Amino acid sequence: MLARHIMTTSVVTAAPNMTIHEAARLLVVNSISGMPVVDAIGTIVGVIRESDLLHRVENGTGHARRQWWHELLWSSPRGQAARYVKERGRFVRDVMCDEVISIPEDMPLAQIADLMERRHTTLVPVLKHGKLVGVVSRSKLIGTLVSVVATMEPASRDDASLRDAIAREMHGQRWGLPKQCVLVKEGIAHLWGVIESTEEKRAIQIAAEGVTGVKRVEFHLEIPSVIPAV
């Protein structure tokens, strides 16, 4: 799937000269976590998010005034000034993030997820020929999980093919078990081996359970009391 398949095309936008109160109302009324900020000719100049309005003096959520020595040791004048503007700026242009991260409409979802995780953002505008055509939000991305068809009956597979499928799923993973440590009997996967952590056990479990046709997973795994040196 690509960005254009899940993007919201009826985009709610803010203007740079919109007041903070007006912007907050748009976020609440439309149940959105952020929105692009566009100028008079439709060019994106920023993004305003819920996090940009988290600390405000109007509702008493502003940061408490710190002791002078704490500010001297831990805050730069630039940081203090930025915090003051975030808490007291009257207009969207004062608090918005002006570093716009946009994507093309043909970007695959895997790349969008990586971008959102790397840049710690919940909203990315979608551009086509430099014009805003939609937005992809984190909730939209997660919503694709709901649309996955998960109600299909498990395919009928014999024990040997299930064993092969489990081994293939773990092949190449440093935590994976070799095929000789996997046995499937009447659809129940039995797993043997020595592992080093509960995280490895969980990964092995997910790998086996994720194979269509596996009814249950039985563990015969051991975690040594002393982990051998690598």
N, C-alpha and C positions, 0 to 999 in steps of 0.2 A: 504493500500500500504506500501511497505517496501523500504529500502534504495536501494536495488538492482534494483528496478523497475524504479527509476528515476536517478540513478547515471550516471555520465559521465565516460565511461570506457577508452576513448582515452585521457589520462591525460597528460596535459602539466606540466612538472616539471622543477625545477631549481636545480643547484648544489651549494654547499656551497661556492665554490671558483669562482662562476660566478660573473662578475662585476655588479654593480648596473645598469649601462647603458644597459647591455644585458638583465637583468631581466625586466627592465621597457619596453624594446622593446617587449619581449615575452607577457607581459600583454596587451600591446596596440594592437599588431598584432592579437592576439587570442581573443581579446575582453573579457577578464576575469578579475575578481576582485582580484584573488589570485591564488597561486599554491603551492603544496607541495615541500619541499626541500629534496632531497634524496642524500645519499652518494654514493660512488663508488660501493657498493654491493647492492644498492637498498633499504636501510633502511631509513625510514623517520626520519629526524633530525630536521625538523622545517617546518614552513609555512611562505611564504612572501606574503604580501597583499598590496593593493594600499595604505592603511593607513600608512604602514611602509615607504612609499616613498613620503608622503605628504609634509614634510618639508625638503627641500634639499638646500644646499648653491649654487649648480650649477645653479639653475634657479631662485634664489632670494626668495625662499619660506621658508628659514630658519627662526627660531625664532629670533626676534630682541634682541640684547644684552641688558640685564636689568641692572638697576642701582645696584651697589654693595650692597646697604642696602636691596634692594628687594630680591636679591639672598640670603643674609644672613638670612633674616626673613622667606622666603617662600620656599626656595629650599635647599635640602641637597646636599652635595658633590656627593653622589651617583646619585641623580636625574639629577644634572648638567652634570655629566659624561655620563649618558645614553642618554641625549638629544644631547650632542656633537657627540656621536657615530652615532646616528640616522641621523644626519644632514650631517656628513662628512665621514662615513664609506664607503670604496670603494667596498666591496664585500657583497654578499648576507648573508654570515655568520655573518656580523656585524650588520645587521638591522633586520634579520628574527626573528619571534617569535619562540623560541625553546621549548615552552610548547605546545606539539602536542596534540590536542584533536581529537581522531579518533573514528570511530564507526564501528560496525559489519554490514555486508550486510543485515542482517535480522532485523535491528532496524526499528520499525514503524515510519511513518512520524510525528506523534504527538510528539513522544519523540525527534526526530531530531529538530523539531521546538522549543520545550522547551529548548533543549541544546543550540541552536543558540542564543535564546533570553537571556538565563542565562549567557552565556559566551561571549556575544557580538561579535560573529564571523559570517562571511559570507560564510565560506568554511570549510567543514570537510572531511578529507580523510576517505575512506572506506577500511578496512583491512579484509583479509581472511587468516587465518593461519599466521598472522603476516606480510603478504605481501600486498602491495598497489594494489587494484583492481579497484579503481574508486574514484571519489569525488562527494559530494553533495554540491551544492552551494545554496545560498538563492534564487537566480533567478530560479533555477530548482524547488525548493520547491514551490515557488509562481506560477511557470508555470503549476503546476498540476491543478490550478484553471481553466486554459484555456481548459484543456482536459475533464473537467467535462461536461457531456451531459446536456446542459441547453436548448435545443431546443424542448424537448418533450412537447406535448400538455398537459395542466393541466388535471389531472384526474377529472372526473365528480363526485362530492360529494354533498350530500344534506346539507342543512344548519345545521342540528343537528350534523352531523359528523364533519363538519367544526368547530362548536363550541366546540365539545369534543377535537378536535385536538389542537385548540388554548389553551384551558385550560390545556391540558397535557404538552404542550410546556413550559408553565409558572409555572407548578406545582413544588414546592420545591424551587423556587427562592424567595428570600426575597422581591424583587421588583414586583413579579408576582401578577396578579389579580386573585381572586377566580372565579370559573365558573359562579357564579350568576352575575358577573359584565361583562359578555361577552354575546352579542346577535348577531346572524348572520341572516340576512334577504336578500334573493336573492343573496347570495355570498358576501355581504358587511358586514364586521365586525364592530359592534358598541361596544365601550368600555367605561365603566363608572367606576368611582372610585376617590379616593383622593390619590395623589402621592406627593412625597417630592422634586423631582428634575426633570429637563429636561432630565437628563441622564436616569432616570427611564422611562420617557415617550418614549424616543428613543428605549430603550430595549424592551418595551412592543410593540412598533410599529414593530420592526424587528421580534419579536416572532410571531405576528399575520400575517404579510406579508409573512413570510417564510412558512406558511402552504399552500401547493398546493391546488389551487381552490379558495382561497380568492381573490376577485376582487379588493377590496379597503378597507381601514381602516378609520373609522370615530371615532374621539375622543370626549368624553364627560368627560374628566378628569379635575380635579381641583388640583391646587397647593396652599395650604393655605399660607396666608401672614406670619403667625407665625408657624414655624415648632414645633410640640409638642415634648417635651422632651422624650428621649428614656428611 
